[in-house]
Amino acid sequence: MGIDNEEKIVHYGTPRHSGRYPYGSGEDPEQREKSFLGKVRDLEKKGLSETEIAEGLGTTTTYIRKRKSIEKAEKRAADSATAQRLREKGLSNVAIGQRMGINESSVRALLNPMLVERAKLAENISKTLKENMGDKGFIDIGSGTEAHLGISKTKLDVAVARLEEEGYQVHTIRVKQPGEGKYTWVKVLAPPGTTKMDVYQNKDKINVVNGHVDDEGRSQLGLGPIQKLDRNRIMIKYDEDGGTLKDGVIELRRGVDDLNMGRSGYAQVRIGVEGNNFLKGMAMYSDNLPPGVDVIYNTNKKKGTPDNDVFKPMKDDPDNPFGATINSQKGALNIVNEEGDWSTWSRSISSQVLSKQSPKTAKKQLDLAYELQKEEFDEISSLTNPAVKRALLKPYSDGLDSEAVHLKAASLPRQESKVILPLTKIGENKIYAPSFRDGENVVLIRHPHGGTFEIPELVVDNKNKQGRDLLGMAKDAIGIHPKVAEKLSGADFDGDTVIVIPNKNRDIKTSASLKDLQNFNHKALYKYYDGMHVITDREKQLEMGKVSNLITDMTIKGASPNEIARAVRHSMVVIDAEKHKLNYKQSYIDNGIADLKVKYQGGKDKGASTVVSRAKSVKYINDRKESIYIDPVTGKRTKGIDPRTGKKIYEDTGETYINKKGKLVVRKIKSTKMAEEEDAFKLSSGTDIEKIYAEHANKLKVLANKARKMFVETPSVEYSQSARKTYAKEVEALKSKLTEAIRNRPLERKALLLANTTLTSKRRANPDLTPDQIKKIRGQAIVEARRRVGAGKEIIKITDREWEAIQAGAISNNTLSQILQNTDLKALKERAMPRRTTIVTPARRLRAESMRERGYTPIEIADAIGVSVSTVEKLFE
């Protein structure tokens, strides 16, 4: 039944009720004035649904349910008080019942202390929220708050609704996550009169119920006190002494407590020096230090250069004077990365690299990348548990969207990421690389690079004594002659990395160094002059992005070696322009960059012109949110996805703000051109290599939509009461784990608020921060903020028996979905999509250990026992 012209409901306010019991008591509590609940009941008796009533009253069904709960609780409290008052007058339960118009058992319930206390629960929760709010603060009342209070979500909602009746405000604000373009919504309870803007401007005052913040003497970016070395303990090895050959390497004396790298044999570090300087580079142990010296710092600077120009000056930032992400501190060593960290880096091949190779190689690796994605889709599709299928489809489809933007190809066989270290006693055409076969040819590729002329091809020499002595069985480091670094687009040894690829089949093409780059001394040609504008770090990043895209577009469109050399020369000037105060504007003129841009990008003021360079180019769009698709036949609502196509659907929020010029403007958010373009060919200029990349991007987009469509079409899990009884113990265990996981949500939101406050203060202090620097600071800030508030996602570990319960349908769909959202995705995949794993028998393990003791390299051990290098490395972790 609908609401017709005969029966119209008008929106009305609920007056504050006077008297001792605001909603009355007894058989007809609404006898004097119909309460909100009374009005609702009248309409329900006339056959209107809750949805129709809500629409007619200009409210929501959720609000009606909350009001029902509030009024029922208040009526019960009033009835309990009446019964207690009559009892005190000496009336029996029967007499009280007759007086109140209820039966004797209902009177006993009203006088039961436990039930009376339960009736007051919403009032007590409201009181707790007020106490946590304090005088000027706000309270996070979003998901997980109920777990901190030990109550249900419904009871929390009712308590909040009571406070809203008193004038307290509920606002929902958006807080940026560490990932690009991702946000978390924070639901906030605020004192009466608080506006949404008040909450936005005071996000740091949003508290967690019963939460606390502990800094333990650490900075906002997580650094503890910095130990500084006495200058007398450090020897500088200048260019004249051979320092250039190891520029960036920090040699440490073994056995010194405050310079102990633990189990690592090398690490990328920052070391404070007395005064206001620090050492930056790759630390390695050395047995050739003079007496009284604990550290040798290798530099390309000449003798007589002041310490302040040899060492790095500490930044004017007490939270992180190194300007780097410090992952751990060991004595005087502030460690950025240590042995083993580089092996976890992505092994895929970027489009910036592969687009400069042959179309055949690019297609081969892109097709392999797609086949791997399609294989995973087929495996997910075959799953029989609907909840598990949905849990895997969502991140899988999001991952495909990202892959379509970044256009990364599958790695080549045995490709690995390695950090480079110098060996002065190895041939210029050799490499010490214990993860690769002795005598095989490998190529090294550094990102970014100008072209195939910056890819050296070397022969593996794992018998090199210096390599064995200094690096041993290094997990993720390789040793090369310093001159090889010159070909690697000017790499140095302070933590630069490369991908190493065996090149037996010559899949990766290399070429001789460009003659036009030989003896190009950009630091001498483009020196600083008085009054010259020195490029800022932010400007440098922007200019490097422009020239990198230009080089990529020129290579794809077949530019000549001379033209490529002009662009590469300019890139060399730009990359060092801030550090050495170089005249990059004159370089732009001398190298004819404007003409190159006209020829290969369509104009001197134009930018990226190929699908490879355009894919990740920024595109600003109106602020938006997921929209709702309503099926015209069934009325089923689907959020954020068109169920007919699987495409994402959005609607503008219409949000505006006042900019710095005082003008009202529509809020924009940052996306990429590839993410916003359905057909990648519209970003292509038509070359053969672009066709390959555009086809690959479109295939990924189609697969992503197919996965989302399947996500929508996958039904809810079939709940089994019998399985619930069989696995009762496992069900309760999983629910308990889920409660602990949910408890982390408010803490995580508080950590985000703290981290964003830190980032805001850093950006105000330094408006010229680059996007990379902002990303780095945000990452550091969130890690430290999580530690301070005690946040840390409680990953639900599912036992074999609990997995049986899930598969049997012992868990309801909603609960199971939450459980799966809080479990480790990798572990879930392993359970849902088991794959064959290589088993190393005890005999193989003993043989591997014996070979290792005799000095065999990981690749030699792997070949001998018939497993991969990564399997061997895991054996010895």
N, C-alpha and C positions, 0 to 999 in steps of 0.2 A: 504494500500500500504506500502511495506517495503522499506528499503534502499538496493538496489542490487549493483552488481559490477559496473553497469553503473553510479550510482549516489552515490558516497561516500562522507560523511561529515567528515571533519577532525576537531579535537579540535583546537581552535585558541584563542589567547588572544584578549581582546578588548583594542585597543590603546587609550591612553588619547587623547581626541580630542582638537585641538587648535582652536583659534578663539573665538569670543564673544559668539556664540551660538553653543555649541559642537555638537549638532545633527542636525543643520540646521533649516530652517524655510520655511514656504510657502507650496506650493502644493507637492513638492518633496524634503523633508528634507534630503534624502540620495543621492542627485544628484551627490555629489562629491565623497563620500565614503560610502559604505554600512555600517550602524551601525549594532550592534548586533540584534536589533529589525528588521532592514531591512532584514538581512539574514534569520531570523526566518520567516518573512512574505513570502519571496520568496519560502521557503521550504513548508510552509502551502499551497501556491497556487499550488504546485506540488502534493498535496494530502497527505502529510505526517502528521501523528498525532503528537500531542504535545509530547507524550511519545517517539515516534520514533525519533523526532528531538532532544530531550534531550539526548537519548542514543547516537545518532550520534555525538553530540557536547561534549560528555563526561561530561554532567552536569545533573541537575534534573529539573523536571517540575516546582518545587517550585522556583528554581532560575530563570527560564525563565519568570515566572509570575512576580517576583519581578523586573526583568530588564525591562519588559514591563511597569510596573507601574512607574519606575524611568524615563525611557525615555519619556513616555507620559507626565509626570509631567514637565520634563525639556523642552520638546518641547512646551508645553502650556505656560510655563513661558517665553520662548523665543518669542513665537508668541505675548504674551501680551505686552512684552517690545517693539516689533516692531510696534504693533498697537498704543501703547502709544506714541512712537517717531514720527510716522506719524501724529498722532492727533495733537501733539505739533507744527508740521509744518503747521497746518491749513487745512489738508485734511479732507473731510467729511467721514462718515462711509462707504458710497458707494464707494468712491474713494479708501479708505483704502482696502476695500474688493477686488476691481479690482486689486490693486497693489499686494496684497497677494494671490490672487486666491481663495478667499473664499466669501461666501455670507454675506450680510449686518447684518443678525441676529447673525452670528458667530462673527463678529467684535464687536457687542454690548456686547456679552458675554465676549470677551477678555478684554474689557474695564470696565467691572463690578467690582468694588472694592472688593466685597465679594468673587466673583469667583477668582479674582487674589490672594486674601489672602489664599483661599483654595488651590490654586495651589502651594503656597509656604509652605503648611503645613508640608510636609515631611522634607523640609529644616529646618523649625523651630523646629520640633521634634528632628532632629539630633543635632541641636544647644543645646537644653535642655539636651540631653544625655551627650554631651561633658561637659556642665557646671556641671552636677551632678558628673561626673567622676573626675573632678579636675585634679591636676597635676600627681598624682601617683596612684590613685584609680582605681577600676573596677566597672562596673555597672551590676547588675542582670537584664537581659532582658527576663527572663522566663515568664511563664504564670502568669497573674495578673498584670504585669507591665503596660499593656495598660489601666487597670482600674485606676491606680494611675495617668495616664496622661489624662484620660478622652477621649480616642480615641479607634478606633477599632484595633484588632490584626493585620489586614492587613496593616494599616497605620504605625504601629510600625515596622513591618517587612520591609516595604519599606524604612523607615528612617534608620534602621540598615543597610540595603543593601547599601544605599548611603554612609554611613560611611565606610563600607567594601571597597567600590570603592576608598576611600581616604587612605586605608591602615590599618584601624582599624581591630582588630582581634576579632573573635567570637570563644570562647572555651566552651565546655560543660564538667563540672567536676561532680564527684560523692561525695556526702556528707552523712555520716552515720547518720541514724535516731536513736532515743532512743531504738527502738525494735531491737532484735538480728537479724543480717543478712539483715536488710532492709536499703535501700539507697534512697536518693532524688537527682535527677539530677538538676544541676544549670547551666543555660545558661548565659554566661558572655561576656560582651563587654569590650574589653581591648584596650589600646593604641597601635599604630603601633609598631611592633617588639616584642610584648609580646608573650612568648611561653606558652604552656599549663602548663608546669612545674612551670613557674613564677606564674601562677594563683593558682596552688595547694599550693605553698609555701607561698602565701600571701592571703589566704582565708579570713583573718580578714579584708582585704581592699576591699572586695566586698560590695558595697553599694546598697541600695534600692533607687530608684528615689524618691526624696522628703522625704526620710526617716530620722529618728533621733534615737539616743540612749540616754536613761536617766537612771542614776543609783540611783538617790535620796538618796545617802549615804548608799546604801545597798551593801553587798558583792556580788561577782560574783555567789555565790550559794544562794543568796536571803536573807541572814541574815541581820537584822538591828543591831544597837548597842546592845551589851549584857549587861544587868544589872546584877551586882554581889551582892550577899548578904553579909552583914557583918557577920563574923564568929561568933560573939557573939549571933546572932539570931538563931544559929543552935545547937541542942543538939544531940550527937551521942549516940545511944543505942547499946552498945556492946553485944557480945555473953553472957557475965555473967549477963546482964540485960534483957535477952530475945530477943536480936536483931536478933539472928539466926532464930527464929521462923517467923520473918517478913523480912528476908533478902531481900533488894531491895525496900522495901516500904518507901515512904517519906510521913510523916504525916504533914499536914498543919493546921495552925490555921485559923478558919473561920473569915471572915470579914476583912482580911488584903488586902489592895488594890493591892499590887504588887504580891500577891499570890492567886489571884482570878481566879478560873477556869471557871467563867461564869455559864452557864447552866449545865455544866458537873459536875458529882459527883466524877469522877476519870479520870486520864489521865496519859499517859506515857510521862515523861518529862526529860529535862536536865536543871539544875539550876546552874548558875555560882556562884562561891564562891570567895570572895576577895583573891587575889593572882593569882594563875594559875591553879585552880582546879574547878571541878564541881560535882554535885550530879546527879546520873543516877538511874532512877527507876520509880515505879508507885506511883503517888501522890494521896493521899486520905485526906479528911478532918478528923480532930480529935478534940474531946472536952476535951481531957485529957493532955493538954500541960502545963508544969510548967510556972509560971509567967516569963515574959521576953523572953520566947522562942517562936519562930514562926514556927520552923521546927524541926521535929525529924527524924533523918536519921538512919534506922535500918540496922545493918551490922552483919556478922558472925565473924568479927575480934575481937580479944581479947583486953581487956583494956590495955592501954599503947601503942597501935599501933599508930604510927605517923599519923597525918592528911593526909599527902601525900600518905600513903598506904591505908587509908580508903576511901578517895575521889578519883575520877578519874582525872588524869592529862589532862589538855587541850592539844590538838594536836597543833603542830607547823604549823598551817594553819589558817591565819587570815580570810579566807573566811568561814570556818566552823570548829571551834576548838572542836566541839563535835563529829565530825565524823559520824553524823546521819542526816537523812532527817528531817529537822524541817519544819512542815507544817504551824505553826502559832506561834506568840509570844504574850504573854499576861503578861506585867510587867516583872517579873523575870523568868516567866515560858516559856521555849522554848519547845513547844509541838510537840511530834512525832505523837501520836495518842490520841484521846479523846473519851469520851463516845459516842457510836454510830458508830464509825469508824470500829470496828471489826465486826459488824453485816453485813457489806457489803462484807466481804471476801468470797472467793469461798467456797461452801459447798460440793463440789465433794470429792470423796475419792481417794487418790493417790494410784498408783500401789505399792509403797513402803509399804503402810499399808495393802491394801487388799490382796496382794500376800502372806501375812503371815497368812491369814485366810483360811477357808475351801474352796476348789474348788467350792462347791455348792453356798456359799455366793458370791464368786467372780463372778461366771457366772450369778447369779441372778441380781447383780447390774450392770454388764457390759451390759447384755442384755437390761436392763431398759434404760441405757444410749443410746444404739443404737436405741431403739424404739422411744425415744424422738427425736433423730436426724432424723429418718425416718419420723416421724409424721410432723416435720417441713418441710422436703423436699416435702412431699405430699401437704402440704398447699401452699408452694411456687409454685409448679407445677400447681395448680388449678387457679392461678391468670390469669386474662384476659388481663391486661395491660402489653405489652411486656417490656417496659422500667422499670417498677416497678419490674417485674420478674427478669430481668437481674441485676438490682441494688441489689436485695437480694441474688441472686445466687452466685455472686462473693465472698462476705465476708463469705457466708455460706460454700462454697467449701474450702476456705482458712482455715476456722475454723475446718473443718473435718480433713484437713491435720495436723493441730496442735494437735487435739485430738488423732490422730493415733500415734503421737510421745509421748505424755504425758500419754496416757492410763489411764485417770481418769475415775472412775466409778460414776454412779449416787449416790446421797446421799441417806441415809436411811431415813425413815419417821421421821420428826421433828428434824433431825440432824442440829446442829448449831455450829458456831465458837464462842468461848468465851475466854476472857482474865482471868487468874486466880489471885485471891487475897486471902490473908491468913485470916482465922478466928481461933483464938486460943480457942474459947469456943464452938466448934462444935465437934461432934464425929468423930473419924478417919475413920468411915465407912459412914459418912454423907456428904451431899453437899447442900449448899444454892444456888438454881438456880430458880429464879422466872419465867423463861420461860418454866419450866417443871412442871409436875404434882406432887404434894406433895405425897410422899410415893412410887413413882415409881423408878425402878432401871435404872441407866444410867451408861455408860462407858465413860472414858476419854481417848483420844488418842492424844499423842503429836508427832509432826513430827520433826526430824526423831525419830524412836524408834527401839529398838533391836528385839522386838518380843512380843508375847502375855503376857509375864511375866512382861511387863512394862505398862500394861493396868489395871488401878484400876476400880473396879465396886462399885458404891456407891448408897445410898438411898437418895432421895431428901427430905430435911427437910426445908421447907420454913417458918416454925414457929420459927426458931432459932432467938432469940432476937438480938444477936450480928450482924447477917446477915441483919436483918431488919434495925437496927440502922445505920450500916455502908454502906450498899449497896442499901437498899430500893428496888425499882422496877427497878434495873439495867437493861439496854437494852442488854448489851453484856458482862457482867462480872459475874463470879460465885465465891462463897466463899468455900474454902476447908481447912481442917486442914493441917498445914505445913508438917506433916509426909506423907501425900498423895503425895506431890510434890516429895518426895524421890523416890517413885515408878515410877513417870512419867519421867524416864530417867534423874533424877537429875534436874528437872525444878526449877526455882526460881521465885520471884515475881517482877521482874523488867520489865514485859511486855510479859512474855511467854504466849502462847496461846495453846488451845486444841480444839479438836472437841468433842462435847458432843452428845451422841447417846442413846436414850431410848432403853433398851435391853430386853424388855418383852419376845420376842421370842427367845432370846439367839442367834441371828444372829452373834453377835460378840463374839468370844471365848476369854477367859482370862485364865491366869494360875498363879500359885504361883511364887513368886520371886525366881530367881535361887540361890541356896545355895552357889554356887561358887562366887557369887557377894556380898554376905553378908560380912560386915566388911572389904571390900576392900578399903583400904586407899591409893589411887593412888598417892596423893600428898606427902605422907610420903615415899612411896616405891621408887619413881623415882625422887628424889630431884636433883637439879642442882649441878654440881661440876665445879670447876675452869677450864676454858678452853673449856667447853662443848659448842657445837654449839646449840644456842637457835633457835628453829623453827620460821620462819617468818610467818606472817599472811597468805601470799600467799601459802607457803608450807603447812601450817596447813589445808587450804581449800582443797588442792590437796590430802593430806593424809586422810582427813575425807571422801572425795569422794571415795577413794579406799576402805577404811574399811567399809563404808556404803554399797557399792556394794557387798563386800565380805559377809557381814552379810545377805543381801538379797539373794544372790546366795546359801549360806549355808542353809538358812531356806527352800528355795524352793527345794533343793536337799536332805533334810532330815537329816541335821547334828544333832549330839547328843547335849543334854543340856550342857555338859561339853565343847564341841567344841564351841558352841555359846557363852558360858561365856568367853572363851579365847578371842574371837574376840571383844566382848563387853567391856571387861576390857581394851583392847588395844585402843578402840575408846574413852573410858573415859580419858585415858592418853593423847591421841592426842588432844581432844577438849580443854583440859586445858594446853597443852604444852607451848603455847606462853605466856598466862597470868601468869602462875606460874613457868615458866622455867623448865619444866619436861623433863626427859630423855626418849623421845618417842622411840628412837632407841633401847634402852635396853628393853623396853616393847615389841617391835617387836620380839626380840630374846626370851625373857622369855615366851611369850605367844604362841610361835611357829607359828607365822603368815605365814611364808614362807611355812611350811608344809600344813597349811590350804589352802593356795592359790594353791598349787600343787594338792591337793585332790579335791578341789571344783571349781577351775578356770583353771586347766590344766597346771600350771607352776608358779614358784615363781615370774616370771616377767610378767605374764599374768594379764589381767584385767577382766572386766565384762564378764560373761559367760552364762547368761540367757536372754531371750527376754525382761524381765522386766528391768534388769540393762543395757542392751545394747541399748535399744530404744533411750535414750537421750544421749548416748555416742557420743562424738565429732567425726566427720569425715571431714577431710579437702579435698576439691575438687578444681579443677581449676576454676578460676574466670570465670563466665559465664553470659550470657544475654539471654533473651527470643528470640527464633528463630521464623522464619516465615514459616508456612505451606502454600504451594500454591497448590490449587486443580488442578490436571492435566487436568481436563475436563473444568471446569468453569473459572479457573484462579483466583478464589477468594482467598484472602490472609487472614490468621488467625494468629494473633500474640500470641505466648506463649502456644497455645493449639492445640493438634492434634484433629481436629474435628471428626475423625473417632472413637477415643477411649475416648476422654476427658482428656487424660494424658497431663501433662505439658511437654513442649519441650524447650530445651535450646541448645545453642552453645557456645563454649569457646570463650572468648574475645581475648585470646592470649596475654593478658597484662602481662608485665614483669617489674621487678624493680631490682635495685642493692641492695643486702642485706648488712648487717654490715661487712661482710668479703670481700666486693667488688665483689661478684659474681652475675652474671645475673641469676635470677631465675624467674620461672613462678609464677604469683600472685595466691595465694590460698584464698579461703573463707571458713568459718566454717559452717558446716551443722551437721546433726545427722545421725546415722546409719539407724534409722527407716525411716527418710525422704527420704533417698537415696535407700532404698530397696523396691522393688515392692512386694515381698512376705515375710511377717513377719516371716514365719516358718524358713527361712534361718538364723534367729537370735536366734532360740530356741535350747535348749539342749535336748528337748524331754520330759520334765516332764508334768504331767497332768495339772498343773496350767498354765504352759507356753502355752499349746495348747489352753486353754481358751483365754488367752491374745492375742495370735497370730491370732486366728480366729476373734477376735474383731477388731484388727488393720486392717486386710485384708478387713473386711466388711466396715469399715470406708473409706478405700482407694477406694474401688469400688464405694461407694456412692458419694465420692468426684469427681471421674471421671465422674460419671453419671450426677452430677450437672453441671460440666464444659461443658460437651457435650450439655446439654440442654441450657446452656448459649450461646454457639456458634450458636445453631440451632434456638434460639428464634429470630424472625424477628424484624425489626425496628417498632416503633409505627406508626400506620396509622394516618397521619396528616389530620385534618379536617378544611377546611377554614371556614365553617359555624360555627363550634364550636369556632374557633378563634374570629369570630365577636361577638358571643353570650357572650363569656367570655373575651372580650377585656380588661376590667378593671383588672381582675384577672391575665391575661397573663402579662400585664405590671408590675403589683405588683410583680409577681414571678421573672421577669427579673431583676427588681430593686434589689430584695433581692439577686439574684445570683451575680450581679455586686459587691455588698458589700462583699459577701463571697469570690469572686475571688480576691478582693483587699488584702485579708489576705495572699495570697500565697507567694508573695515576702517577706513579713514580717516574715512568718514562716521559709522561707529559710534563711533569715538573722539571725533569732534566732538560727537555727541549726548551722550556721557557728560560731556564738559567743560561743555557748555551746561547740562545738568541740574544739575551741581554748582554752577554759577554761580547758577542760578535758586533752588536750595535755600538757598544762603547769603543771597540777597536776601529770600526769604520768611521766613527765621528772623529777619532783621534788621527786617523790617516785616510782621508777621502780618496786617495789615489791607489788604494789596494786593488790588485788585479783579481780577476775571477778565480785564478788558481790559488792566490793567497787567501781569498775569502773562503774558498772550499777547504783549504788546509786548516784555517783557524776554526771554521765551523766543526770540522771533524775532531780537532783537539778538544774544543770546548765541550762537545757532547760526550766524549769519552770521560772527561773529568767530572762533568755534571752528573753523569750516571753514577760514578763512584761516590760522589758526595751525598746524593740522596738515597743511595742503596738500590738504584735501579739496575736491573740485569735480567733480561728475558729468561724466565724459568722454562727451559725447554722440556716438554713432556716426553719422557722416554717410555716407549711402549714395550712391554714385555711380550714374550711369545704367547702366553695365555691371554693377555689383554687383547692382542691382535686377533686371536681366535674369537673373543667376545665381539669385537668390532665386525668381523666378517660374518658372524652369526646373526647380526642385527640386534644385539643386546643393548645398544646405545641409541637413544632417540636422535633424530636427524639434526636438530639444533645443537644439542650437546656435542655430538660427534663432529659437527662442522667446526665448533670452537676448539675442540681438542686438536683437530688436524691443523688448524691455523696456528697452534702453539707448539707443534712438534717440529723436529728438524726435517726439512724438506728432503735432504739427501737420504736420511734414514728411512723416511716414508717411501721414497722411490725404491730403495733397496728391498723393502718388504713387499711393496706392491708390484714391482717389476724386477724380480730377481734375475741377475745375470751371472753367467759363469765367472768365477774368480780363480786365479791361478793359486793352487795350493802348493806350498813349499814343504816337502816332506822333511822329517828330522835329518835324514841322510843328506839331502840337498843343503839344508841349513849348515850342517857340520862342514860340508865341503866348501860352502861359501865363506864360512868363518876362517877355515884353514887357508884359503886362497887370499883372503884379506890380510891375514897375518904375514903372508909371504910377499905382500906388496902388489898384488894384482889390482888393477883398476876396476871400478864398478862395471864398466862395459865388458871387460874380460870375464868377470865373474858371471855376469848375466848370460853371456854367450855360452859359457861352460855348463851352467845348470839349466839352461833353457827357459829363462824368464826375462822380463823387461828390466831395464835399469832402475826404474822407479820401484819395482818390487824388491830389488837388491837393497836400495837405499832405505826402504822401510824396515828391512831386516835388522839394520844396524842403528836405528833411531833410539 
